Amino acid sequence: MGCVVHTHSPYATAFAVANRPIDCWIEALAMFGLPDGVPVATYGPRGSDEAVSNIRRAVRPGVPAVLLANHGVLVFHRPPDLAILIGGVVEEAAQAAINAMALGGPVEIPSDLRAAALQRAMAFDTVGTRTACQGEADVFGRQPLVPPFWLKSGRSPKSPTSSGSAEPPAPRSTLSKTSVDIHLGPEPQGRLSACG
């Protein structure tokens, strides 16, 4: 692990305050290493041995995020940009769930289809997508998400405007007007304001 991002993003924090995990009800969770959703670490006073122990118990190998009961969210990844991206995916899943509650509640993606979503995303990396806006911003100006397996492999996704050697577009986060603490080792390295 190279980076830990801590946020109080409003929708994911609502789940943390309710002590409810975020289940895998949006495809992006499966694609970004959270096919079993985001677990909740039991509350412990901030910075206490109890809090650290609770976080360690809640974190599962390979799971890049955990909700902190009655507090906020922690996201783990090697590069900071992917940790921030995954934090945005967690926030999007929480927001979608809260919005879906007005319609009867979110529906979890069946486990076999979560694996299929990841496999399909990996296939897109290999053969590309067949959409009109491949590698380009959509009608809202949002750049496509770049799943971590593209960056881990050291390859860039292919787009019509590049030979595949260019870096992928910078990920955009849905963590608007939220402060994000970035820790790149034993001491905090700074604070990033993700405002748009």
C-alpha positions in Angstrom: 0.0 0.0 0.0 1.4 3.4 -0.9 -1.4 5.8 -0.2 -4.2 6.1 2.3 -7.0 8.6 1.5 -9.4 9.6 4.3 -12.6 11.5 3.4 -15.8 12.6 4.9 -17.6 12.4 1.6 -21.3 13.0 2.4 -23.1 9.9 1.1 -20.5 7.3 2.0 -20.2 9.0 5.5 -24.0 8.6 5.8 -23.5 4.8 5.5 -20.6 5.0 8.0 -22.8 6.9 10.5 -25.5 4.3 10.0 -23.0 1.5 10.5 -24.1 0.0 7.2 -21.8 -1.5 4.6 -22.0 -0.4 1.0 -22.9 -3.4 -1.0 -22.0 -4.0 -4.7 -25.0 -2.4 -6.4 -23.1 -0.4 -9.0 -20.8 -2.1 -11.6 -17.9 0.2 -10.9 -17.4 -1.3 -7.4 -16.8 -4.7 -9.0 -14.5 -3.2 -11.6 -12.4 -1.3 -9.0 -11.7 -4.1 -6.5 -14.8 -4.0 -4.3 -17.0 -6.8 -5.7 -18.1 -7.6 -2.1 -18.8 -4.0 -1.3 -17.2 -1.7 1.3 -17.1 -3.1 4.9 -17.6 -1.1 8.1 -14.9 -0.9 10.8 -16.5 -0.8 14.3 -16.2 2.6 16.0 -13.3 3.4 18.2 -12.1 6.8 19.4 -10.1 8.5 16.7 -6.4 7.5 16.6 -6.9 5.0 19.5 -5.5 1.5 19.6 -9.1 0.3 19.5 -9.8 2.2 16.3 -6.7 0.9 14.6 -7.5 -2.7 15.7 -11.1 -2.3 14.4 -9.9 -1.1 11.0 -7.4 -4.0 10.8 -10.3 -6.5 11.5 -12.5 -4.9 8.9 -10.0 -4.7 6.1 -9.8 -7.7 3.9 -6.9 -8.6 1.6 -7.3 -6.8 -1.8 -10.1 -4.6 -0.6 -9.1 -1.0 -1.2 -11.7 0.8 1.0 -13.4 0.6 4.5 -16.0 2.7 6.1 -15.2 4.0 9.6 -18.3 3.7 11.8 -19.6 7.0 12.9 -16.8 8.8 11.1 -15.9 8.6 7.4 -14.1 6.6 4.7 -10.5 5.2 4.2 -9.3 4.2 0.8 -6.0 2.4 0.1 -4.0 2.2 -3.1 -0.4 2.5 -4.4 -0.8 5.7 -6.4 -2.8 8.6 -4.9 -4.8 9.2 -8.1 -6.3 5.7 -7.9 -7.0 6.0 -4.2 -8.9 9.2 -5.0 -10.7 7.6 -7.9 -11.8 4.6 -5.8 -13.0 7.1 -3.1 -15.2 8.7 -5.9 -16.5 5.3 -6.9 -17.4 4.5 -3.2 -19.2 7.9 -2.9 -21.1 7.3 -6.2 -22.3 3.9 -4.9 -23.4 5.4 -1.7 -25.3 8.2 -3.4 -26.9 5.8 -5.9 -28.1 3.7 -2.9 -29.5 6.6 -1.0 -31.3 7.8 -4.2 -32.6 4.3 -4.9 -34.1 4.1 -1.4 -36.9 6.3 -2.6 -37.7 3.6 -5.2 -37.6 0.6 -2.8 -33.8 0.4 -2.2 -30.8 -0.6 -4.1 -30.5 -4.1 -5.6 -27.1 -5.9 -5.2 -25.5 -7.2 -8.4 -25.5 -11.1 -8.3 -22.0 -12.4 -7.4 -21.5 -14.2 -10.7 -22.3 -11.1 -12.6 -19.9 -9.0 -10.5 -17.1 -11.3 -11.7 -18.4 -11.0 -15.3 -18.3 -7.2 -15.0 -14.6 -7.3 -14.1 -13.9 -9.8 -16.9 -15.7 -7.6 -19.4 -13.8 -4.5 -18.3 -10.5 -6.4 -18.7 -11.7 -7.5 -22.2 -12.3 -3.8 -23.1 -8.7 -3.1 -22.1 -7.5 -5.8 -24.5 -9.7 -5.2 -27.6 -11.1 -1.8 -26.9 -14.7 -0.6 -26.8 -16.9 0.0 -29.8 -18.5 3.2 -28.7 -18.5 6.6 -30.4 -16.8 8.3 -27.5 -14.0 5.8 -26.9 -11.3 7.7 -24.9 -13.1 11.0 -25.3 -15.2 13.0 -22.9 -18.9 12.3 -22.8 -21.6 14.9 -23.4 -21.2 16.2 -19.9 -17.4 16.7 -20.3 -16.5 13.7 -18.0 -13.5 11.6 -18.9 -13.9 7.8 -18.9 -12.8 6.0 -15.8 -9.6 4.1 -16.0 -9.7 0.9 -13.9 -6.7 0.2 -11.8 -5.6 -2.9 -13.8 -4.8 -0.7 -16.7 -2.5 1.4 -14.6 -1.0 -1.6 -12.7 0.0 -3.2 -16.0 1.9 -0.1 -17.1 -0.1 0.0 -20.3 -2.5 2.8 -21.3 -5.9 2.0 -22.8 -6.0 2.5 -26.5 -7.9 5.5 -27.9 -8.4 6.8 -31.4 -6.2 9.8 -30.6 -3.2 7.9 -29.3 -0.9 5.0 -30.2 -1.4 3.5 -26.8 1.8 5.0 -25.4 0.2 8.1 -24.0 -0.9 8.3 -20.4 -4.6 7.7 -19.7 -6.7 10.8 -19.0 -6.5 12.0 -15.4 -9.3 10.4 -13.4 -12.0 12.8 -12.2 -13.5 12.3 -8.8 -17.1 12.7 -7.7 -15.9 14.0 -4.3 -17.0 17.6 -4.9 -16.3 20.2 -2.2 -14.7 17.6 0.0 -11.3 17.7 1.7 -9.2 14.6 1.3 -6.2 13.7 3.6 -3.5 11.9 1.7 -0.9 9.9 3.6 2.1 8.6 1.7 3.9 7.0 4.6 4.1 7.3 8.3 3.4 11.1 8.3 0.7 13.0 6.5 2.1 14.5 3.2 -0.6 17.1 2.6 -4.2 17.9 2.1 -5.9 17.9 -1.3 -9.1 19.8 -1.9 -11.1 17.9 -4.5 -13.5 20.5 -5.7 -14.8 19.4 -9.0 
